[in-house]
Each structure stands twice: as C-alpha cells, then as structure tokens.
Amino acid sequence: MKIVEPSFEIQDYLDSVSIAARLEACGRVCYKSEDKITEDSALPFITRIAAHGHNSVLEMAVVSFSLQCPPHHIQELLACQPKYLVVDRTLGGLLVTGSIRAFRELYNKFGRNPLVNNLTGMLAGELPYLFDTLFDRQNAIAQDADVVIERLSLEEVDKLPAPLRKRHRFVSVRFIINRAVTHELVRHRPCSFLQESQRYCRYSQDKFDNQVTFIKPMFFQEGSEEYTLWRQAMELTEAKYLKLLETTTPQAARTVLPNSCKTEIIVYCNLEEWQHIFALRTSPAAEPSMREIMIPLQREMQGKYMLND
C-alpha cells in the first residue's frame, strides 16, 4: 500500500505541443499508458480514439476563430445553436472557440451551413487525421468573398480584452486527489474531464508497484487512533482487491475500492469557469479536502493568468 499527498499541475506545457500530442498526453491518463508515448505514437492513438467514438478525449484541445462576415451569415450560424462552443459578437463578426469534438459534431449536424462548412474545412486542412473522415471535400462550400475566417493563435487569444480572454482562454489542470473530491469536481458541467479508469487499470501490475495508492486524509493526524483505523481499513481493502484480481477483472475487483483511492483527473475549461470553481471550492463552506487543493491552485492560477483583471 502506498499513501501520497494530493497535488495538482497546471498543464501549460501542453500549450506548446501539437494538438495530436496534446490529445494523446491527456487521453493516456485514463489508461495510465503514458509509458507508450513515443515521437510517432500520437497520430495512431488519436485516430483510433476518434474512430471508436471516445469523444471525451477530443474535448481536451480547443481552437479559436475570428470571423468577419455579413449579419445574415452570423444569424445562420447562431441559428444552428452551436453546442459547447463559446461564441461572442465582435465588431463586424464573431469570436468562436470550441473543442475538436464540438466542431466535429457541429459539422455532422450542420455541415451545409456555409460558415460551419468553411470552419470545418480549415480544420480538415490543418488536422486531416481528425476531420477527413467527416469532411466532404467534393461538396465543400466555396467561401464568400465577404467572409474572412482567421484561426487565432494562443498568443492572440491571450491578448484579447480581459472579458473575452477569460471566455476563450482554456487551461487544463491535472489533479492527483481522492475519488471523493473528483465526485464533486465533475459537477462543474462546463468543464471537460478525463480520469484514471479503475475499470482498465490493474493495480497488481508492476507499473503500479503491485499495490493500491491512497490519498493521505487531511482529517486525521498521523499517529492518531483515527489515522490508525483509516490505515487499517485501507490495508484490508487493498488485500481484498488484490485477492479478487486473482480470479476476476479490474472492473469487478474495483467494487471494493473506497473514496480514499488515489486517482488522476484532468479538468479543462476556460478562465471564466475556473473563477466560478474557485468561488465555490475555496469558500469556508467548501469540503475541506477540496479547499486543501483549490486554495493553492487559485493562487498559482492568479499569478499565471490574472484572473482578477
């Protein structure tokens, strides 16, 4: 049995890698298969993920566009009620940000809409491994001369006025926490989540050191009677879990695992939603284990992204 402290990591280093590499790095957290990442592994992994419809992984990268176009085109796009996209009106057009999944699903439903077709066509040119199976190049709609679509870089998004930047700048954070805390985190509906899967992870394997890892509880002082009782309960749980694995599958054996189990979860959302999370999860009324991780994260996020501007 292993006991670790809760922790977090702002994944800003993923902002500088390709979309394929970003999606692979996030997706492999579910299966704890990061050891399989190589220079050439991203495209096969992501292509396979997309083909099997594991769409949650495709939520872990967003792209932003600036659209300059006549009002009737704007109304046509808004009439599609684009799900999971952040859309803001700007002078003469729109600012649109969405995940790879959001744009794929938008095209599937409204591919004949001129702006949807043109936006997806740009993404198919940049990310053919994610869009060529969807995008119909033979029936692509020619872009109007009075429509200008520009793919915004992350640097350009960071230079937007503060209200727009908070809505269109997305940040991912990888947490190592217990499952009680993740049960609360996933209630934040605007976020995207990827979590270590007890269904697939077999903790009797060498890569897990043949043991179950638990998060140290903040409620009990180490050495106290309560802490001793907690540790004994975790040791018994681990023994029962490992015994079950001798004759059954991880998805069956996991039924004995408690909330104290360590898990990894990636939370990805815009800065506006991070502000909302911190407002709820750092207050004195919040669950103590949540506050334990969210208060230091809020300080670090404020230093990096000036949330209070």
Secondary structure, DSSP 8 states (H G I E B T S, - for coil): -EEE--EEEE-GGGGGS-HHHHHHHHHHHHHT-GGG--TT-HHHHHHHHHHTT-TTGGGS-EEEEEEE--HHHHHHHHHT--TT-EEEEETTEEEEEEEHHHHHHHHHHHTTSHHHHHHHHHHHHH-HHHHTTT--GGG-----TT-EEEEE-HHHHHTS-HHHHHHH-EEEEEEEEEHHHHHHHTT-TTSEEEE--TTT--TTSGGGTTS-EEE--TTS-TTSHHHHHHHHHHHHHHHHHHHHHTTS-HHHHGGG--TTBEEEEEEEEEHHHHHHHHHHHSSTTS-HHHHHHHHHHHHHHHHHH-TT-
